[in-house]
Amino acid sequence: MTKKHVHKLKRHIYKNGEAIYFCIKDDCSFKINVNLSLGKTAECWRCNQPFSMTVQSKRHDKPHCEGCVKGKKNSSTKSKEITSNVSSTSESNISNLRARLSRITSVLSEPDDTDML
């Protein structure tokens, strides 16, 4: 008799397109359709802790828990930093252009000595 364990699942896709998860542990023949795996308890491939399968975890060949996801973190903070850097750069460019334009217009508006003769 085999002792109970938490399945460590790996996805396999058959030639006909059907996707299943199967347990990779010794003496275990557990198989389940990927779509039916939601809510099942599985072992995380990264931290080896049990977790409940979610829509996010079923996308992976070797499913892992939410705590081990390497997704983008603090992307809103990065975008705010980029936006502030761009706005400060654009403001300095605008003031630079204004100064250059005013110098050019002042040179053009000054009367030449040749015009007076």
C-alpha positions in Angstrom: 0.0 0.0 0.0 1.4 3.4 -1.0 1.3 6.2 1.5 -0.6 9.4 0.7 1.4 12.3 -0.7 0.8 15.6 -2.4 1.2 15.2 -6.2 4.0 17.0 -8.0 2.4 17.7 -11.3 4.0 18.1 -14.7 2.0 18.9 -17.9 2.1 16.6 -21.0 0.3 17.5 -24.3 -0.6 14.5 -26.5 -0.5 14.7 -30.3 -4.2 15.1 -30.4 -3.9 18.4 -28.4 -5.2 17.0 -25.1 -3.3 18.4 -22.1 -2.9 16.5 -18.9 -1.0 16.8 -15.6 0.7 13.7 -14.3 2.4 13.1 -11.0 6.2 12.6 -11.3 6.7 10.9 -7.9 7.7 7.2 -7.8 4.9 4.6 -7.6 2.2 7.2 -8.5 0.1 6.9 -11.6 -2.1 10.0 -10.9 -3.3 11.8 -14.1 -5.7 14.6 -14.5 -6.9 16.9 -17.3 -5.4 20.3 -17.0 -8.8 22.0 -17.0 -10.0 19.8 -14.2 -6.9 20.5 -12.0 -8.3 23.8 -10.6 -8.5 23.6 -6.8 -6.5 20.4 -6.5 -3.6 20.4 -4.1 -0.2 20.1 -5.8 3.4 20.5 -4.8 5.2 23.7 -5.9 8.1 23.1 -8.2 10.1 26.0 -6.7 9.5 25.8 -2.9 8.2 22.2 -2.7 5.3 23.4 -0.5 1.7 22.3 -1.1 -0.6 24.8 -2.8 -4.0 24.9 -4.5 -4.0 25.0 -8.3 -5.3 28.3 -9.8 -5.9 29.6 -13.3 -2.5 31.2 -13.1 -0.7 28.1 -12.0 -2.3 25.9 -14.6 -0.6 27.9 -17.4 2.8 26.4 -16.5 4.3 23.1 -17.5 5.6 22.8 -14.0 3.0 24.6 -11.8 4.2 26.7 -8.9 2.4 28.6 -6.1 1.5 32.3 -6.1 4.4 33.1 -3.7 7.0 31.8 -6.2 5.7 33.7 -9.3 8.5 35.9 -10.8 6.1 38.4 -12.4 6.6 42.1 -12.7 6.6 43.7 -9.2 6.1 47.4 -8.6 5.6 48.1 -12.2 3.4 51.1 -11.3 6.3 52.6 -9.3 8.7 52.2 -12.2 6.3 53.8 -14.6 5.8 56.7 -12.3 9.6 57.2 -12.1 10.0 57.0 -15.8 7.1 59.5 -16.3 8.6 61.9 -13.8 12.1 61.6 -15.5 10.5 62.2 -18.9 8.5 65.2 -17.7 11.5 66.8 -16.1 13.6 66.2 -19.1 11.0 67.6 -21.5 10.5 70.7 -19.3 14.2 71.5 -19.4 14.2 70.9 -23.2 11.2 73.3 -23.6 12.9 76.0 -21.5 16.1 75.5 -23.5 14.2 75.9 -26.8 12.4 79.0 -25.5 15.7 80.6 -24.6 17.3 79.8 -28.0 14.2 81.0 -29.9 14.1 84.3 -28.0 17.8 84.9 -28.7 17.2 84.3 -32.4 14.1 86.5 -32.6 15.9 89.3 -30.7 18.8 89.1 -33.2 16.4 89.2 -36.2 14.4 92.1 -34.7 17.5 94.4 -34.2 17.9 96.9 -37.0 20.9 96.6 -39.2 23.3 99.5 -39.8 22.8 99.1 -43.5 19.0 99.7 -43.2 19.6 103.2 -41.8 21.6 104.5 -44.7 
